[in-house]
Amino acid sequence: MNNDLKKSAANSLWAPYAPCAEALWNLQRVVHLHRRAGFGATWDELERDLNEGPKASIERLLAGKARLRGVPLDFETGAQALGDNAVVSGDANRLKAWWVYRMVFSPDPLTERLTLLWHNHFATSNLKIQSNALMRCQNDLLRQNARGPFSELLHAVLRDSAMLQWLDAPSNRKGKANENLSRELMELFTLGIGHYSEKDVMEGARALTGWTPADGRFRDNPELHDAGEKIILGRKGNWRGDDLVRIVLQQPATARRLAWRLCRMFFGERADSPQAVDALAQGLIEHDLNIGWAVATVLRSRLFFAEENLRDRILGPVEYAIGTVRVLEVLQPAASSLILADWSARLGQDLFYPPNVGGWPDGRNWIGTGSMICRANYAAALVDGELSSRPAAFDVLSLARRHGAEVSLKGILAFYSRLLTGAAPGSAWQERLDAALGKPADMTPAIARRALALLLASPEAQVA
């Protein structure tokens, strides 16, 4: 396919969304936008976006201005203080709480979602690093480069002390090459399996000799570097680390892996069609692997809002835990970020502690009998007020009344289902809820809490 045809295919597959009879701009699509590109939205935010239309709603998310409630005026100052305290304390739980605080209260939820994506892509565990300072530094680095050119993000990550320590860079030296950093660079960070050979990995390791952390900073030590000739991906030269990075960034497989990674985030396990991934990859090549361009292209696209893409992506533990807090406005008094971080870990996603270099498996891997029971327990803890250091039951009726919902069992279920999913419960879901709740004579706060806990624990509430 020549370049003009490739561009035509990309433009067609990722054409901008415009409301039409087959894809109305309705509450379901507004909820979809916020659950996929952030952590959910409050009722006021949903109504605003429903009224103002897709263009304004998407641009607000891209500009980091989507949230109406729960953003402290001194957010950055508060977040900085929490991060500093986590480093000084040496308590890993405080480090997790710092990031949870950012996800709950940041005015820019899209960037926090992308930071979570890159934390999984460049999976590094504090189990080995044992340094809150280095892990926080890496997390800030991911955030700062989350939507820029991938070349800048990759160069920064490969010079990051936590990453270099995680992948044994100090052991990689002339005459004694350690392949870990080279292998993960090719297999996980850029090319993907099948696009390089074992010889490429070995030669790449030689190119990276001398790259090492020194007192928390990057150092390129010429005394440890193998200056001999190397052949990497068919290219011969006296390559150094920067040359290796440049070579892998130029490979079409890198653009495709990035396109797949972004589609996995926004489309779930289907990661949409191979043709769409290929078209997005071609666009990335044409835009110098600019992640911000790709994210904006996906969020503005007809494909993103297509009927078949609604409500078919399983929420990860962090998305589920943070999302319920945001949607239900558990913001004043706020849920404890320490408790939320602990629940995320219990649900299967322990921040700063991915299970291995490949990160967390997603999609259906998040859901099983044990994890569904844990999610039900989390939902019960939330409505009972156990997420706060000063427990107070969540006022289910008050939030519903404030937004004009009918205070009856059917009205409560309809309001919270629309808030969570954009639609009232379907008949099968309604029948299950009715069977579990019975026919209470009065709508008491306790019954309302039980109804919401059942709603949150339902299979339908686990997808976005």
NORMO-V406945 format. One record per residue. SS is DSSP state (h for helix, s for strand, l for the rest). PSI is psi in whole degrees, 0 to 359 (* if undefined). Layout:
BEGIN
ss=<SS SS>
psi=<PSI PSI>
END
This chain:
BEGIN
ss=<l l h h h h h h h h h h h l l s l l l s l l s l l l h h h h h h h h h h h l l l l l h h h h h h h h h h l h h h h h h h h h h l l l l l l l l l l l h h h h h h h h h h h h h h h l l h h h h h h h h h h h h h h l l l h h h h h h h h h h h h h l l l l h h h h l l h h h h h h h h h h h h h l l l l s h h h h h h h h h l l h h h h h h l l h h h l s l l s l l l h h h h h h h h h h l l l l l l l l h h h h h h h h h h h l l s s s s l l s s s s l h h h l l l l l s s s l l s s s l l l h h h h h h h h h l l h h h h h h h h h h h h h h h h h h h l l l h h h h h h h h h h h h h l l l s h h h h h h h h h l s l l l l l h h h l l l l s l l h h h h h h h h h h h l l l s l l s l l h h h h h h h h h h h l l l l l l l l l l l l l l l h h h h l l h h h h h h h h h h h h h h h l l l l l l l l l l l l h h h h h h h l l l l l l h h h h h h h h h h h h h l l l l l h h h h h h h h h h h l l l l l l l h h h h h h h h h h h h h l h h h h s l>
psi=<127 172 321 320 321 315 320 318 318 315 324 312 327 34 148 146 138 128 139 179 327 344 74 149 98 180 323 320 330 314 316 313 313 328 328 323 359 224 27 172 153 168 318 320 322 315 318 311 326 320 325 347 169 320 309 322 315 317 324 317 315 329 357 36 33 339 132 328 154 21 107 144 328 37 307 322 315 317 319 317 318 318 317 316 323 320 313 319 330 5 114 330 326 329 316 318 324 313 320 318 316 316 323 319 351 142 351 73 331 317 323 322 319 326 320 320 312 330 325 325 315 48 120 131 135 350 325 322 318 43 109 325 314 321 323 319 317 318 318 322 317 319 314 330 13 328 20 195 134 331 319 319 313 314 318 316 320 349 1 132 320 316 316 321 318 320 26 34 325 339 356 105 165 129 353 61 137 125 355 309 317 317 311 329 315 316 317 320 331 280 318 156 139 355 16 166 169 327 320 320 315 317 325 321 320 320 329 357 138 343 121 153 145 108 44 6 159 139 133 99 108 334 337 356 139 105 5 170 142 153 114 120 41 2 130 138 172 65 143 183 314 326 318 314 316 319 315 328 334 350 134 331 330 315 320 322 321 318 317 316 317 320 325 321 315 343 350 204 329 332 26 193 153 326 320 320 316 320 320 322 319 319 322 318 317 340 29 40 39 112 321 318 314 317 314 321 316 311 333 358 154 324 320 323 8 148 319 348 358 137 49 14 121 131 134 165 315 316 318 312 311 319 318 322 316 312 320 3 41 70 333 103 148 153 145 126 330 315 320 318 320 318 321 319 317 329 348 1 94 103 139 5 58 154 334 185 340 357 196 134 141 199 227 343 337 341 126 179 312 318 326 322 319 321 323 321 322 316 318 319 321 308 336 358 17 2 358 151 343 84 132 128 142 133 87 317 322 313 318 315 317 331 21 17 150 129 77 168 315 318 319 313 320 316 310 331 318 322 321 323 346 2 156 159 138 169 317 318 316 319 319 317 318 319 323 326 340 207 80 144 321 152 90 161 323 318 321 319 318 319 316 320 318 320 312 329 353 149 323 336 359 358 155 *>
END
